[in-house]
Amino acid sequence: SLGLDEADSSKSTLDVYKEYFEKPFLEATATYYDNESKQFLAENSVVEYMKKAEARLEEEKERVPLYLLNEIMSPLMRTCEQSLITNHSQALREEFQILLDHDKQEDLGRMYKLLARIPEGLDPLRNRFETHVRKAGLQAVE
């Protein structure tokens, strides 16, 4: 019998939920977003990808209270952030200088919000930004 403990049915029900629903659900979510994000980034610009990633993260956040237990929110967001941001952080970072050079503040803001969601997401951009500001300052003085 599904490993249900008659003495503590809520605990055993949650164990069954985690083992037979949550774990496969998170794995399927990762696979789905890994595939979708690779495909989308191959066919679109990094800026368009950031908009798509932002929208997907918001959609998942809104979907949880409608269909799932709230406890899945954190693991689901981590899974989505891994697939949508961490796995493509190099592509995002490579676009940073272009956005800076063209003063694309809205897109820079979008990039900041996405990369701030992952560990060390913003660290590589700090040096580039410092160099950019220093260079702009020197040009302004000359």
N, CA, C and O atoms as a GROMACS GRO file, in nm:
protein
  568
    1SER      N    1   0.084  -0.119   0.000
    1SER     CA    2   0.000   0.000   0.000
    1SER      C    3   0.087   0.124   0.000
    1SER      O    4   0.129   0.159   0.110
    2LEU      N    5   0.116   0.189  -0.099
    2LEU     CA    6   0.183   0.319  -0.116
    2LEU      C    7   0.267   0.368   0.000
    2LEU      O    8   0.309   0.484   0.000
    3GLY      N    9   0.295   0.286   0.099
    3GLY     CA   10   0.376   0.327   0.212
    3GLY      C   11   0.304   0.422   0.306
    3GLY      O   12   0.369   0.501   0.374
    4LEU      N   13   0.173   0.415   0.310
    4LEU     CA   14   0.096   0.504   0.397
    4LEU      C   15   0.104   0.455   0.541
    4LEU      O   16   0.088   0.336   0.568
    5ASP      N   17   0.127   0.544   0.630
    5ASP     CA   18   0.134   0.514   0.772
    5ASP      C   19   0.001   0.554   0.833
    5ASP      O   20  -0.033   0.672   0.837
    6GLU      N   21  -0.074   0.456   0.879
    6GLU     CA   22  -0.207   0.483   0.936
    6GLU      C   23  -0.199   0.580   1.053
    6GLU      O   24  -0.292   0.658   1.075
    7ALA      N   25  -0.089   0.578   1.129
    7ALA     CA   26  -0.076   0.662   1.247
    7ALA      C   27  -0.059   0.809   1.210
    7ALA      O   28  -0.105   0.897   1.283
    8ASP      N   29   0.007   0.836   1.100
    8ASP     CA   30   0.031   0.975   1.059
    8ASP      C   31   0.001   0.989   0.911
    8ASP      O   32   0.092   0.992   0.827
    9SER      N   33  -0.126   0.997   0.879
    9SER     CA   34  -0.167   0.998   0.739
    9SER      C   35  -0.125   1.125   0.665
    9SER      O   36  -0.100   1.120   0.545
   10SER      N   37  -0.116   1.239   0.734
   10SER     CA   38  -0.078   1.362   0.664
   10SER      C   39   0.069   1.356   0.622
   10SER      O   40   0.104   1.401   0.512
   11LYS      N   41   0.154   1.301   0.709
   11LYS     CA   42   0.296   1.289   0.674
   11LYS      C   43   0.314   1.193   0.557
   11LYS      O   44   0.387   1.223   0.463
   12SER      N   45   0.248   1.080   0.563
   12SER     CA   46   0.264   0.981   0.457
   12SER      C   47   0.205   1.031   0.326
   12SER      O   48   0.259   1.002   0.219
   13THR      N   49   0.096   1.105   0.333
   13THR     CA   50   0.037   1.161   0.212
   13THR      C   51   0.134   1.261   0.149
   13THR      O   52   0.150   1.265   0.027
   14LEU      N   53   0.198   1.342   0.233
   14LEU     CA   54   0.296   1.439   0.183
   14LEU      C   55   0.417   1.368   0.124
   14LEU      O   56   0.472   1.412   0.022
   15ASP      N   57   0.460   1.258   0.187
   15ASP     CA   58   0.572   1.180   0.133
   15ASP      C   59   0.538   1.126  -0.005
   15ASP      O   60   0.619   1.131  -0.097
   16VAL      N   61   0.416   1.073  -0.020
   16VAL     CA   62   0.371   1.021  -0.148
   16VAL      C   63   0.366   1.134  -0.251
   16VAL      O   64   0.410   1.116  -0.365
   17TYR      N   65   0.314   1.250  -0.210
   17TYR     CA   66   0.308   1.367  -0.298
   17TYR      C   67   0.447   1.404  -0.347
   17TYR      O   68   0.469   1.425  -0.466
   18LYS      N   69   0.542   1.413  -0.252
   18LYS     CA   70   0.678   1.454  -0.289
   18LYS      C   71   0.744   1.352  -0.381
   18LYS      O   72   0.807   1.389  -0.480
   19GLU      N   73   0.730   1.225  -0.351
   19GLU     CA   74   0.798   1.120  -0.428
   19GLU      C   75   0.735   1.099  -0.565
   19GLU      O   76   0.805   1.086  -0.665
   20TYR      N   77   0.602   1.094  -0.569
   20TYR     CA   78   0.535   1.054  -0.693
   20TYR      C   79   0.479   1.170  -0.776
   20TYR      O   80   0.439   1.151  -0.890
   21PHE      N   81   0.476   1.289  -0.718
   21PHE     CA   82   0.430   1.402  -0.798
   21PHE      C   83   0.536   1.512  -0.807
   21PHE      O   84   0.579   1.547  -0.916
   22GLU      N   85   0.579   1.565  -0.691
   22GLU     CA   86   0.667   1.682  -0.693
   22GLU      C   87   0.798   1.656  -0.766
   22GLU      O   88   0.838   1.734  -0.853
   23LYS      N   89   0.866   1.547  -0.732
   23LYS     CA   90   0.995   1.518  -0.795
   23LYS      C   91   0.982   1.502  -0.947
   23LYS      O   92   1.055   1.568  -1.021
   24PRO      N   93   0.891   1.417  -0.996
   24PRO     CA   94   0.875   1.406  -1.142
   24PRO      C   95   0.828   1.537  -1.207
   24PRO      O   96   0.868   1.568  -1.320
   25PHE      N   97   0.745   1.612  -1.137
   25PHE     CA   98   0.696   1.740  -1.189
   25PHE      C   99   0.812   1.838  -1.209
   25PHE      O  100   0.821   1.903  -1.313
   26LEU      N  101   0.900   1.848  -1.110
   26LEU     CA  102   1.015   1.938  -1.120
   26LEU      C  103   1.111   1.893  -1.230
   26LEU      O  104   1.166   1.975  -1.302
   27GLU      N  105   1.130   1.763  -1.242
   27GLU     CA  106   1.217   1.710  -1.348
   27GLU      C  107   1.158   1.740  -1.486
   27GLU      O  108   1.230   1.780  -1.578
   28ALA      N  109   1.027   1.722  -1.501
   28ALA     CA  110   0.960   1.750  -1.629
   28ALA      C  111   0.965   1.899  -1.660
   28ALA      O  112   0.982   1.939  -1.776
   29THR      N  113   0.949   1.982  -1.557
   29THR     CA  114   0.956   2.127  -1.576
   29THR      C  115   1.095   2.167  -1.625
   29THR      O  116   1.108   2.247  -1.718
   30ALA      N  117   1.198   2.112  -1.563
   30ALA     CA  118   1.336   2.143  -1.604
   30ALA      C  119   1.359   2.102  -1.749
   30ALA      O  120   1.416   2.178  -1.827
   31THR      N  121   1.316   1.983  -1.785
   31THR     CA  122   1.333   1.935  -1.922
   31THR      C  123   1.260   2.026  -2.021
   31THR      O  124   1.314   2.062  -2.125
   32TYR      N  125   1.137   2.062  -1.986
   32TYR     CA  126   1.057   2.148  -2.074
   32TYR      C  127   1.125   2.282  -2.097
   32TYR      O  128   1.142   2.325  -2.211
   33TYR      N  129   1.165   2.349  -1.988
   33TYR     CA  130   1.226   2.482  -2.002
   33TYR      C  131   1.368   2.475  -2.058
   33TYR      O  132   1.412   2.569  -2.124
   34ASP      N  133   1.441   2.367  -2.033
   34ASP     CA  134   1.573   2.350  -2.096
   34ASP      C  135   1.556   2.350  -2.248
   34ASP      O  136   1.626   2.422  -2.319
   35ASN      N  137   1.462   2.270  -2.295
   35ASN     CA  138   1.439   2.258  -2.440
   35ASN      C  139   1.383   2.387  -2.499
   35ASN      O  140   1.432   2.435  -2.601
   36GLU      N  141   1.281   2.444  -2.434
   36GLU     CA  142   1.219   2.565  -2.487
   36GLU      C  143   1.318   2.681  -2.491
   36GLU      O  144   1.324   2.755  -2.590
   37SER      N  145   1.396   2.697  -2.386
   37SER     CA  146   1.489   2.810  -2.379
   37SER      C  147   1.600   2.798  -2.483
   37SER      O  148   1.637   2.898  -2.546
   38LYS      N  149   1.653   2.678  -2.503
   38LYS     CA  150   1.757   2.659  -2.605
   38LYS      C  151   1.702   2.693  -2.743
   38LYS      O  152   1.767   2.762  -2.822
   39GLN      N  153   1.584   2.643  -2.772
   39GLN     CA  154   1.520   2.667  -2.901
   39GLN      C  155   1.494   2.817  -2.922
   39GLN      O  156   1.525   2.872  -3.027
   40PHE      N  157   1.436   2.881  -2.820
   40PHE     CA  158   1.400   3.022  -2.831
   40PHE      C  159   1.524   3.109  -2.850
   40PHE      O  160   1.525   3.200  -2.933
   41LEU      N  161   1.629   3.080  -2.773
   41LEU     CA  162   1.752   3.160  -2.782
   41LEU      C  163   1.823   3.140  -2.916
   41LEU      O  164   1.889   3.231  -2.966
   42ALA      N  165   1.809   3.021  -2.973
   42ALA     CA  166   1.870   2.994  -3.104
   42ALA      C  167   1.801   3.074  -3.214
   42ALA      O  168   1.863   3.104  -3.317
   43GLU      N  169   1.674   3.108  -3.194
   43GLU     CA  170   1.596   3.174  -3.298
   43GLU      C  171   1.568   3.323  -3.272
   43GLU      O  172   1.514   3.391  -3.359
   44ASN      N  173   1.606   3.373  -3.154
   44ASN     CA  174   1.573   3.511  -3.116
   44ASN      C  175   1.693   3.579  -3.051
   44ASN      O  176   1.792   3.515  -3.018
   45SER      N  177   1.681   3.710  -3.034
   45SER     CA  178   1.788   3.787  -2.970
   45SER      C  179   1.788   3.760  -2.819
   45SER      O  180   1.691   3.709  -2.763
   46VAL      N  181   1.898   3.796  -2.755
   46VAL     CA  182   1.909   3.782  -2.610
   46VAL      C  183   1.805   3.870  -2.542
   46VAL      O  184   1.746   3.830  -2.441
   47VAL      N  185   1.782   3.989  -2.595
   47VAL     CA  186   1.682   4.079  -2.536
   47VAL      C  187   1.543   4.015  -2.541
   47VAL      O  188   1.469   4.019  -2.442
   48GLU      N  189   1.507   3.956  -2.654
   48GLU     CA  190   1.378   3.888  -2.665
   48GLU      C  191   1.372   3.768  -2.571
   48GLU      O  192   1.269   3.738  -2.512
   49TYR      N  193   1.486   3.699  -2.558
   49TYR     CA  194   1.491   3.585  -2.466
   49TYR      C  195   1.467   3.630  -2.322
   49TYR      O  196   1.394   3.564  -2.248
   50MET      N  197   1.528   3.741  -2.282
   50MET     CA  198   1.509   3.790  -2.145
   50MET      C  199   1.362   3.821  -2.119
   50MET      O  200   1.311   3.792  -2.011
   51LYS      N  201   1.294   3.878  -2.217
   51LYS     CA  202   1.151   3.906  -2.203
   51LYS      C  203   1.073   3.776  -2.186
   51LYS      O  204   0.983   3.768  -2.103
   52LYS      N  205   1.108   3.676  -2.265
   52LYS     CA  206   1.042   3.545  -2.258
   52LYS      C  207   1.067   3.480  -2.122
   52LYS      O  208   0.974   3.427  -2.061
   53ALA      N  209   1.192   3.483  -2.076
   53ALA     CA  210   1.226   3.422  -1.947
   53ALA      C  211   1.151   3.490  -1.834
   53ALA      O  212   1.098   3.424  -1.744
   54GLU      N  213   1.146   3.622  -1.839
   54GLU     CA  214   1.074   3.700  -1.738
   54GLU      C  215   0.926   3.660  -1.737
   54GLU      O  216   0.867   3.641  -1.630
   55ALA      N  217   0.867   3.647  -1.855
   55ALA     CA  218   0.726   3.608  -1.866
   55ALA      C  219   0.703   3.467  -1.813
   55ALA      O  220   0.606   3.442  -1.742
   56ARG      N  221   0.792   3.375  -1.848
   56ARG     CA  222   0.778   3.236  -1.802
   56ARG      C  223   0.786   3.226  -1.650
   56ARG      O  224   0.709   3.152  -1.588
   57LEU      N  225   0.879   3.298  -1.590
   57LEU     CA  226   0.892   3.296  -1.444
   57LEU      C  227   0.765   3.350  -1.378
   57LEU      O  228   0.720   3.295  -1.277
   58GLU      N  229   0.710   3.455  -1.433
   58GLU     CA  230   0.587   3.513  -1.379
   58GLU      C  231   0.469   3.416  -1.396
   58GLU      O  232   0.387   3.401  -1.305
   59GLU      N  233   0.460   3.352  -1.512
   59GLU     CA  234   0.352   3.255  -1.536
   59GLU      C  235   0.357   3.141  -1.436
   59GLU      O  236   0.254   3.101  -1.382
   60GLU      N  237   0.475   3.088  -1.410
   60GLU     CA  238   0.489   2.978  -1.314
   60GLU      C  239   0.448   3.024  -1.174
   60GLU      O  240   0.380   2.952  -1.101
   61LYS      N  241   0.491   3.143  -1.138
   61LYS     CA  242   0.457   3.198  -1.006
   61LYS      C  243   0.306   3.212  -0.989
   61LYS      O  244   0.251   3.184  -0.883
   62GLU      N  245   0.238   3.257  -1.094
   62GLU     CA  246   0.093   3.275  -1.089
   62GLU      C  247   0.018   3.141  -1.092
   62GLU      O  248  -0.092   3.131  -1.038
   63ARG      N  249   0.077   3.041  -1.155
   63ARG     CA  250   0.012   2.911  -1.169
   63ARG      C  251   0.009   2.830  -1.040
   63ARG      O  252  -0.087   2.758  -1.014
   64VAL      N  253   0.113   2.843  -0.958
   64VAL     CA  254   0.124   2.761  -0.837
   64VAL      C  255   0.001   2.768  -0.748
   64VAL      O  256  -0.055   2.663  -0.714
   65PRO      N  257  -0.045   2.887  -0.708
   65PRO     CA  258  -0.160   2.889  -0.616
   65PRO      C  259  -0.289   2.833  -0.678
   65PRO      O  260  -0.380   2.792  -0.606
   66LEU      N  261  -0.296   2.831  -0.809
   66LEU     CA  262  -0.416   2.781  -0.876
   66LEU      C  263  -0.422   2.629  -0.880
   66LEU      O  264  -0.530   2.571  -0.870
   67TYR      N  265  -0.307   2.562  -0.894
   67TYR     CA  266  -0.307   2.419  -0.920
   67TYR      C  267  -0.224   2.334  -0.825
   67TYR      O  268  -0.243   2.212  -0.820
   68LEU      N  269  -0.132   2.394  -0.750
   68LEU     CA  270  -0.036   2.316  -0.673
   68LEU      C  271  -0.032   2.360  -0.527
   68LEU      O  272  -0.089   2.463  -0.490
   69LEU      N  273   0.035   2.281  -0.445
   69LEU     CA  274   0.058   2.319  -0.306
   69LEU      C  275   0.158   2.434  -0.303
   69LEU      O  276   0.254   2.436  -0.381
   70ASN      N  277   0.137   2.529  -0.215
   70ASN     CA  278   0.228   2.644  -0.206
   70ASN      C  279   0.372   2.603  -0.173
   70ASN      O  280   0.466   2.675  -0.205
   71GLU      N  281   0.388   2.487  -0.108
   71GLU     CA  282   0.522   2.441  -0.070
   71GLU      C  283   0.611   2.416  -0.191
   71GLU      O  284   0.734   2.411  -0.178
   72ILE      N  285   0.551   2.401  -0.308
   72ILE     CA  286   0.632   2.373  -0.427
   72ILE      C  287   0.689   2.501  -0.489
   72ILE      O  288   0.774   2.495  -0.578
   73MET      N  289   0.644   2.617  -0.442
   73MET     CA  290   0.686   2.744  -0.503
   73MET      C  291   0.838   2.759  -0.507
   73MET      O  292   0.894   2.786  -0.613
   74SER      N  293   0.905   2.741  -0.394
   74SER     CA  294   1.052   2.760  -0.391
   74SER      C  295   1.125   2.661  -0.480
   74SER      O  296   1.208   2.703  -0.561
   75PRO      N  297   1.099   2.530  -0.466
   75PRO     CA  298   1.170   2.438  -0.555
   75PRO      C  299   1.137   2.460  -0.703
   75PRO      O  300   1.223   2.444  -0.789
   76LEU      N  301   1.014   2.498  -0.732
   76LEU     CA  302   0.976   2.523  -0.871
   76LEU      C  303   1.048   2.645  -0.926
   76LEU      O  304   1.099   2.643  -1.038
   77MET      N  305   1.054   2.752  -0.847
   77MET     CA  306   1.124   2.873  -0.892
   77MET      C  307   1.273   2.845  -0.911
   77MET      O  308   1.332   2.893  -1.008
   78ARG      N  309   1.334   2.768  -0.820
   78ARG     CA  310   1.476   2.733  -0.836
   78ARG      C  311   1.497   2.652  -0.965
   78ARG      O  312   1.594   2.674  -1.037
   79THR      N  313   1.407   2.560  -0.992
   79THR     CA  314   1.416   2.478  -1.113
   79THR      C  315   1.405   2.566  -1.237
   79THR      O  316   1.484   2.552  -1.331
   80CYS      N  317   1.307   2.655  -1.237
   80CYS     CA  318   1.287   2.745  -1.352
   80CYS      C  319   1.406   2.840  -1.369
   80CYS      O  320   1.451   2.864  -1.481
   81GLU      N  321   1.456   2.893  -1.258
   81GLU     CA  322   1.570   2.984  -1.265
   81GLU      C  323   1.695   2.913  -1.319
   81GLU      O  324   1.773   2.972  -1.393
   82GLN      N  325   1.712   2.787  -1.281
   82GLN     CA  326   1.826   2.709  -1.334
   82GLN      C  327   1.814   2.696  -1.485
   82GLN      O  328   1.910   2.722  -1.558
   83SER      N  329   1.696   2.656  -1.532
   83SER     CA  330   1.677   2.632  -1.676
   83SER      C  331   1.675   2.760  -1.757
   83SER      O  332   1.730   2.765  -1.867
   84LEU      N  333   1.612   2.864  -1.703
   84LEU     CA  334   1.591   2.986  -1.780
   84LEU      C  335   1.702   3.091  -1.764
   84LEU      O  336   1.726   3.170  -1.855
   85ILE      N  337   1.768   3.091  -1.649
   85ILE     CA  338   1.868   3.196  -1.624
   85ILE      C  339   2.010   3.137  -1.614
   85ILE      O  340   2.097   3.170  -1.693
   86THR      N  341   2.031   3.050  -1.515
   86THR     CA  342   2.166   2.998  -1.492
   86THR      C  343   2.224   2.932  -1.617
   86THR      O  344   2.339   2.957  -1.654
   87ASN      N  345   2.145   2.848  -1.682
   87ASN     CA  346   2.195   2.776  -1.800
   87ASN      C  347   2.228   2.870  -1.917
   87ASN      O  348   2.301   2.831  -2.008
   88HIS      N  349   2.176   2.991  -1.915
   88HIS     CA  350   2.200   3.087  -2.024
   88HIS      C  351   2.266   3.216  -1.974
   88HIS      O  352   2.267   3.317  -2.045
   89SER      N  353   2.319   3.211  -1.853
   89SER     CA  354   2.377   3.333  -1.795
   89SER      C  355   2.494   3.385  -1.877
   89SER      O  356   2.515   3.507  -1.884
   90GLN      N  357   2.571   3.297  -1.938
   90GLN     CA  358   2.684   3.342  -2.021
   90GLN      C  359   2.634   3.424  -2.140
   90GLN      O  360   2.692   3.528  -2.172
   91ALA      N  361   2.529   3.378  -2.205
   91ALA     CA  362   2.472   3.453  -2.319
   91ALA      C  363   2.421   3.589  -2.273
   91ALA      O  364   2.438   3.689  -2.343
   92LEU      N  365   2.358   3.593  -2.157
   92LEU     CA  366   2.308   3.720  -2.104
   92LEU      C  367   2.424   3.814  -2.075
   92LEU      O  368   2.420   3.932  -2.112
   93ARG      N  369   2.527   3.762  -2.010
   93ARG     CA  370   2.643   3.845  -1.975
   93ARG      C  371   2.715   3.898  -2.098
   93ARG      O  372   2.766   4.010  -2.097
   94GLU      N  373   2.719   3.818  -2.203
   94GLU     CA  374   2.785   3.862  -2.326
   94GLU      C  375   2.710   3.979  -2.390
   94GLU      O  376   2.770   4.058  -2.463
   95GLU      N  377   2.583   3.991  -2.365
   95GLU     CA  378   2.501   4.099  -2.420
   95GLU      C  379   2.513   4.227  -2.337
   95GLU      O  380   2.474   4.335  -2.383
   96PHE      N  381   2.565   4.216  -2.216
   96PHE     CA  382   2.570   4.328  -2.122
   96PHE      C  383   2.638   4.452  -2.180
   96PHE      O  384   2.583   4.562  -2.172
   97GLN      N  385   2.757   4.434  -2.237
   97GLN     CA  386   2.832   4.550  -2.288
   97GLN      C  387   2.758   4.618  -2.402
   97GLN      O  388   2.758   4.741  -2.411
   98ILE      N  389   2.695   4.541  -2.487
   98ILE     CA  390   2.618   4.597  -2.599
   98ILE      C  391   2.504   4.683  -2.545
   98ILE      O  392   2.480   4.793  -2.595
   99LEU      N  393   2.436   4.633  -2.444
   99LEU     CA  394   2.325   4.709  -2.384
   99LEU      C  395   2.378   4.837  -2.317
   99LEU      O  396   2.315   4.942  -2.326
  100LEU      N  397   2.493   4.826  -2.251
  100LEU     CA  398   2.554   4.945  -2.189
  100LEU      C  399   2.592   5.048  -2.295
  100LEU      O  400   2.561   5.166  -2.281
  101ASP      N  401   2.659   5.003  -2.400
  101ASP     CA  402   2.706   5.093  -2.505
  101ASP      C  403   2.591   5.166  -2.574
  101ASP      O  404   2.608   5.280  -2.619
  102HIS      N  405   2.477   5.101  -2.583
  102HIS     CA  406   2.361   5.162  -2.650
  102HIS      C  407   2.259   5.219  -2.552
  102HIS      O  408   2.148   5.255  -2.590
  103ASP      N  409   2.298   5.228  -2.424
  103ASP     CA  410   2.216   5.289  -2.320
  103ASP      C  411   2.074   5.230  -2.316
  103ASP      O  412   1.975   5.303  -2.306
  104LYS      N  413   2.066   5.099  -2.323
  104LYS     CA  414   1.937   5.028  -2.321
  104LYS      C  415   1.898   5.001  -2.176
  104LYS      O  416   1.910   4.889  -2.126
  105GLN      N  417   1.850   5.106  -2.109
  105GLN     CA  418   1.824   5.097  -1.966
  105GLN      C  419   1.717   4.996  -1.929
  105GLN      O  420   1.730   4.924  -1.830
  106GLU      N  421   1.610   4.990  -2.008
  106GLU     CA  422   1.503   4.894  -1.978
  106GLU      C  423   1.555   4.750  -1.986
  106GLU      O  424   1.524   4.667  -1.901
  107ASP      N  425   1.633   4.722  -2.090
  107ASP     CA  426   1.688   4.587  -2.107
  107ASP      C  427   1.794   4.557  -2.001
  107ASP      O  428   1.804   4.443  -1.954
  108LEU      N  429   1.874   4.657  -1.964
  108LEU     CA  430   1.971   4.638  -1.856
  108LEU      C  431   1.899   4.608  -1.725
  108LEU      O  432   1.944   4.523  -1.647
  109GLY      N  433   1.788   4.676  -1.700
  109GLY     CA  434   1.708   4.650  -1.581
  109GLY      C  435   1.653   4.508  -1.581
  109GLY      O  436   1.653   4.440  -1.478
  110ARG      N  437   1.607   4.465  -1.697
  110ARG     CA  438   1.554   4.328  -1.711
  110ARG      C  439   1.666   4.227  -1.684
  110ARG      O  440   1.645   4.128  -1.613
  111MET      N  441   1.785   4.252  -1.739
  111MET     CA  442   1.899   4.163  -1.718
  111MET      C  443   1.936   4.159  -1.570
  111MET      O  444   1.961   4.052  -1.515
  112TYR      N  445   1.939   4.274  -1.507
  112TYR     CA  446   1.972   4.282  -1.365
  112TYR      C  447   1.874   4.198  -1.283
  112TYR      O  448   1.915   4.118  -1.198
  113LYS      N  449   1.744   4.216  -1.308
  113LYS     CA  450   1.642   4.142  -1.232
  113LYS      C  451   1.656   3.991  -1.250
  113LYS      O  452   1.638   3.915  -1.155
  114LEU      N  453   1.688   3.948  -1.371
  114LEU     CA  454   1.704   3.805  -1.396
  114LEU      C  455   1.829   3.751  -1.327
  114LEU      O  456   1.823   3.652  -1.254
  115LEU      N  457   1.944   3.815  -1.352
  115LEU     CA  458   2.070   3.764  -1.297
  115LEU      C  459   2.077   3.776  -1.146
  115LEU      O  460   2.149   3.700  -1.081
  116ALA      N  461   2.005   3.871  -1.088
  116ALA     CA  462   2.003   3.886  -0.942
  116ALA      C  463   1.934   3.768  -0.874
  116ALA      O  464   1.951   3.747  -0.754
  117ARG      N  465   1.858   3.690  -0.950
  117ARG     CA  466   1.784   3.576  -0.894
  117ARG      C  467   1.872   3.453  -0.874
  117ARG      O  468   1.831   3.359  -0.806
  118ILE      N  469   1.992   3.453  -0.932
  118ILE     CA  470   2.078   3.334  -0.923
  118ILE      C  471   2.205   3.367  -0.845
  118ILE      O  472   2.250   3.481  -0.847
  119PRO      N  473   2.264   3.267  -0.777
  119PRO     CA  474   2.387   3.292  -0.702
  119PRO      C  475   2.499   3.342  -0.793
  119PRO      O  476   2.521   3.288  -0.902
  120GLU      N  477   2.568   3.444  -0.748
  120GLU     CA  478   2.678   3.506  -0.824
  120GLU      C  479   2.638   3.552  -0.963
  120GLU      O  480   2.723   3.567  -1.050
  121GLY      N  481   2.510   3.575  -0.984
  121GLY     CA  482   2.463   3.615  -1.116
  121GLY      C  483   2.516   3.749  -1.162
  121GLY      O  484   2.542   3.769  -1.281
  122LEU      N  485   2.532   3.841  -1.069
  122LEU     CA  486   2.574   3.977  -1.105
  122LEU      C  487   2.724   3.999  -1.092
  122LEU      O  488   2.777   4.097  -1.146
  123ASP      N  489   2.793   3.911  -1.024
  123ASP     CA  490   2.936   3.930  -0.998
  123ASP      C  491   3.018   3.961  -1.124
  123ASP      O  492   3.095   4.057  -1.124
  124PRO      N  493   3.004   3.883  -1.232
  124PRO     CA  494   3.086   3.910  -1.351
  124PRO      C  495   3.056   4.045  -1.417
  124PRO      O  496   3.139   4.098  -1.491
  125LEU      N  497   2.939   4.101  -1.391
  125LEU     CA  498   2.902   4.228  -1.455
  125LEU      C  499   2.962   4.348  -1.382
  125LEU      O  500   2.976   4.455  -1.441
  126ARG      N  501   2.996   4.331  -1.256
  126ARG     CA  502   3.046   4.444  -1.177
  126ARG      C  503   3.172   4.506  -1.238
  126ARG      O  504   3.181   4.628  -1.252
  127ASN      N  505   3.268   4.422  -1.274
  127ASN     CA  506   3.393   4.473  -1.332
  127ASN      C  507   3.368   4.542  -1.466
  127ASN      O  508   3.424   4.648  -1.493
  128ARG      N  509   3.284   4.481  -1.548
  128ARG     CA  510   3.253   4.543  -1.678
  128ARG      C  511   3.186   4.678  -1.658
  128ARG      O  512   3.216   4.774  -1.730
  129PHE      N  513   3.096   4.686  -1.562
  129PHE     CA  514   3.026   4.812  -1.538
  129PHE      C  515   3.122   4.917  -1.485
  129PHE      O  516   3.117   5.033  -1.526
  130GLU      N  517   3.210   4.877  -1.395
  130GLU     CA  518   3.309   4.970  -1.340
  130GLU      C  519   3.398   5.025  -1.452
  130GLU      O  520   3.424   5.145  -1.456
  131THR      N  521   3.443   4.938  -1.540
  131THR     CA  522   3.526   4.980  -1.654
  131THR      C  523   3.449   5.076  -1.744
  131THR      O  524   3.504   5.176  -1.790
  132HIS      N  525   3.324   5.045  -1.769
  132HIS     CA  526   3.238   5.129  -1.854
  132HIS      C  527   3.223   5.269  -1.793
  132HIS      O  528   3.234   5.369  -1.863
  133VAL      N  529   3.196   5.276  -1.664
  133VAL     CA  530   3.177   5.405  -1.596
  133VAL      C  531   3.308   5.484  -1.596
  133VAL      O  532   3.308   5.605  -1.620
  134ARG      N  533   3.418   5.416  -1.569
  134ARG     CA  534   3.548   5.482  -1.568
  134ARG      C  535   3.579   5.542  -1.705
  134ARG      O  536   3.623   5.657  -1.716
  135LYS      N  537   3.555   5.462  -1.809
  135LYS     CA  538   3.580   5.506  -1.946
  135LYS      C  539   3.492   5.627  -1.982
  135LYS      O  540   3.539   5.724  -2.042
  136ALA      N  541   3.364   5.619  -1.945
  136ALA     CA  542   3.272   5.730  -1.973
  136ALA      C  543   3.314   5.855  -1.896
  136ALA      O  544   3.305   5.966  -1.948
  137GLY      N  545   3.360   5.837  -1.774
  137GLY     CA  546   3.406   5.950  -1.693
  137GLY      C  547   3.529   6.016  -1.754
  137GLY      O  548   3.537   6.139  -1.758
  138LEU      N  549   3.623   5.936  -1.800
  138LEU     CA  550   3.743   5.990  -1.863
  138LEU      C  551   3.710   6.064  -1.992
  138LEU      O  552   3.768   6.168  -2.021
  139GLN      N  553   3.617   6.009  -2.069
  139GLN     CA  554   3.576   6.076  -2.194
  139GLN      C  555   3.506   6.208  -2.164
  139GLN      O  556   3.522   6.305  -2.239
  140ALA      N  557   3.431   6.213  -2.057
  140ALA     CA  558   3.359   6.336  -2.022
  140ALA      C  559   3.457   6.445  -1.977
  140ALA      O  560   3.433   6.563  -2.002
  141VAL      N  561   3.565   6.405  -1.913
  141VAL     CA  562   3.664   6.500  -1.864
  141VAL      C  563   3.750   6.555  -1.977
  141VAL      O  564   3.789   6.672  -1.974
  142GLU      N  565   3.778   6.473  -2.078
  142GLU     CA  566   3.865   6.515  -2.189
  142GLU      C  567   3.804   6.622  -2.275
  142GLU      O  568   3.866   6.667  -2.371
   0.00000   0.00000   0.00000
